[in-house]
């Protein structure tokens, strides 16, 4: 009798709780997101947007995303605006997402430039900013708990494999003089600063013989390439966005200049885009980051790289937006959010922050291990240094060079 | 380093003379500011890109195609937009608003049509057909690759675009000073109301000038994949800004001034990029402010134009 009463009471309380939860559950989760369909950052923004949409559409096809606090799946409503790569427009639209649309989750546009305006707005409004690929060091500070970086390593540690290879392996190969050219924005500027610091702090016998910043909008590098050549460097480190890398590599080829060693960021990040514009020959022996678009991590959550690539090609057959690391970044952002929502008691922003940080070190996706430092910077999904070399059938092959535990080949240096 | 920067600046400046030439012609004849100028340049670039991608057409041969095609586009566009604009009380100001709108529409449509990613044409393929033709005729193959000038090596595309710019300027001059329509065009440039009073078909003359202006922008676009790294639907705005700086520097309405403005811009840009690289993109604005403060009528301007 006593047991029956207890069971009845438990059942009643569960039913009551369920009905309360069901009553409180919103009809949809509003996710606010910006993308750039035009302008300087379109080629890095659209893949992230498409990757994230692919995730959202998959979840909605399954009835929504599970939220622990409501014990049910809730459909996702994407509230998206086009900032056209304009920071002033982005600023207005971020405010609109928070104050007018009252989104439950705020996701920044891709890249540090368009994320930079979201950071103070999110902080002032106490909205937790889901930052897919904005890696600028200034975003992550002790006085701002309202941000976490989803899919790229924070810029202060991202170039470490490059700098370590230059300072540790470089002298053995005869690298004594290094040239650094960078676009002056939060992303590539921070990478250049970090690389410079790592090289100097290493104490390696390496001189930086050329060190210049150029505006991100630079489209012609011919004179700069000539100036770098005049400084006779053994290794050139170029930190720029995709459009910068395309212009730099094309200008090098057109001017007939070949440096003994060259590093660029985007050949490894947006490989299809760079191959299309620079050609296989122009990318030969270029060193770059080896991202999860080339490395196959074993995911414990979400699709694997081949599955995701297939899903991408099926969903976006027109190929107007190239598949690359940024596509994976967009999808990874969705996966982190899904995991976090699955552990959230409510849609409160502090709860969102707690749940996202709770995934640190535990979540393994096709982008590697998701891990955050205490400031929200991504420190898990690291990218080794690699090098494009001619492969079978004339296609390019990306070898991993450094760190040693990831290496699949030795560097070809100096380039033939 | 200095010699290279100066020579590169001259070649780069010649290209921007070509880019600004059409804008100056349109302003000179109609006194309207075509803020969609850079977008026609972008469309010219895509014209060359698609001719190359789909049919393997050497971009050099895309020049006459783009010129004719966009010239023909310009004529009806003139009759659609400009006469009503000129009938307004403040056509200059209204033209800025109208062509800004047109620029946005063109960019949006181009984004839908071509996507957002960068596109380009291999540098060595500019003039390939000409080189091969020359090789067949003379038995001497001309190798693709950089060209040496005064011991300095420059991409061949720079030389070809520089030559094309000089030809374009010469043709515009021949048109203005050696053809009947050119004489009439200069009459309209001088005093539109008096030209109208003397029985000149001002609309016809202006429509032709408008068509040529847009066609010249498109020709400038053919070289954009080689001079500006790559092309995207969003590239028009930057090109318009530089074109505007170039023509204001030279003097509004004067084609020779555009050449001078282009050269000053090119040389200044390359010198700043060499010695103060972070500031390079501020240059058009700084030059614009400087010239408006010191010599508002432009380097070749004779008097201040009263708007």
Interface residues (C-beta under 8 A of the other chain):
Chain A: X36 X37 X38 X39 X40 X42 X43 X45 X46 X84 X85 X184 X212 X213 X214 X215 X217 X218 X219 X220 X221 X222 X223 X224 X226 X227 X230 X242 X243 X246 X247 X250 X251 X253 X254 X255 X256 X273 X276 X277 X279 X320 X321 X322
Chain B: X1 X4 X5 X8 X12 X107 X108 X111 X114 X115 X116 X117 X118 X119 X120 X122 X123 X124 X145 X146 X152 X153 X154 X155 X156 X157 X158 X226 X227 X228 X229 X230 X232 X233 X234 X238 X270 X273 X274 X277 X278 X280 X281
